[in-house]
Amino acid sequence: MHRIIRENQENYSLQGMISPSFQNGGTSNVYIDGREIAPGKTFSVNVPGIVLQNTIQVIFENDPNKTNRLHLHFVQLEVKQ
């Protein structure tokens, strides 16, 4: 699955995600869980096979001249009935 984050998220939910990976596709730096991710760089939550239940902080650099665009890719289990 894929999502795009463009705004600060104090407690972005990772619930139900498996191995989420964030890629900074904007021009501003972004801080994910306190780690600086420069444009073009990635940050992965590498816990293979574990379904996450927690949240993570996503804060963009405060510069109105730069673009906020954080791509989030993850696996999610589907339960078929």
C-alpha positions as CSV (number, residue, x, y, z in Angstrom):
1,M,0.0,0.0,0.0
2,H,1.1,3.6,-0.5
3,R,0.2,6.9,1.2
4,I,1.5,10.4,1.0
5,I,2.0,12.6,4.1
6,R,2.2,16.3,3.6
7,E,1.6,17.7,7.1
8,N,3.2,17.3,10.6
9,Q,1.9,14.3,12.5
10,E,2.6,14.1,16.2
11,N,1.3,10.5,16.5
12,Y,1.0,9.0,13.0
13,S,-0.6,5.6,13.4
14,L,1.3,2.6,12.1
15,Q,-1.4,0.2,13.3
16,G,-1.8,-2.8,11.0
17,M,1.3,-2.1,9.0
18,I,4.2,-4.5,8.3
19,S,7.7,-3.1,7.5
20,P,6.7,0.5,6.7
21,S,9.2,2.5,4.6
22,F,9.3,6.3,4.3
23,Q,10.9,8.1,1.4
24,N,11.3,11.9,1.4
25,G,10.0,13.0,-2.0
26,G,9.9,16.7,-1.2
27,T,12.4,19.4,-0.9
28,S,12.3,20.0,2.9
29,N,13.9,17.8,5.5
30,V,11.6,15.7,7.6
31,Y,12.1,14.3,11.1
32,I,10.8,10.8,11.6
33,D,10.9,9.7,15.2
34,G,13.6,12.4,15.8
35,R,15.8,11.3,12.9
36,E,16.5,13.8,10.1
37,I,15.6,12.4,6.6
38,A,17.0,14.6,3.8
39,P,15.2,14.9,0.4
40,G,15.6,11.7,-1.6
41,K,16.5,9.6,1.5
42,T,14.6,6.8,3.1
43,F,13.7,5.6,6.6
44,S,12.5,2.1,7.3
45,V,10.9,0.5,10.3
46,N,12.5,-2.9,9.8
47,V,10.6,-5.5,11.8
48,P,9.8,-8.2,9.2
49,G,6.6,-10.1,9.7
50,I,5.4,-8.1,12.8
51,V,2.1,-6.2,12.5
52,L,2.7,-2.8,14.2
53,Q,0.4,-1.2,16.7
54,N,2.3,1.9,17.6
55,T,2.5,5.5,16.4
56,I,5.5,7.6,15.1
57,Q,6.2,11.3,15.0
58,V,6.6,13.0,11.5
59,I,7.7,16.6,11.6
60,F,8.6,18.6,8.5
61,E,11.2,21.4,8.3
62,N,9.5,24.8,8.8
63,D,10.2,26.4,5.5
64,P,7.3,27.7,3.4
65,N,9.5,27.8,0.2
66,K,10.0,24.0,0.3
67,T,7.7,21.1,-0.5
68,N,6.5,18.6,2.1
69,R,6.0,15.1,0.4
70,L,6.7,12.0,2.3
71,H,5.9,8.7,0.6
72,L,4.9,5.8,2.9
73,H,5.0,2.2,1.6
74,F,3.9,-0.8,3.7
75,V,2.4,-4.2,3.6
76,Q,-0.9,-4.9,5.3
77,L,-2.6,-8.2,5.8
78,E,-6.1,-8.8,4.5
79,V,-8.4,-11.2,6.2
80,K,-10.7,-13.0,3.7
81,Q,-14.0,-14.2,5.0
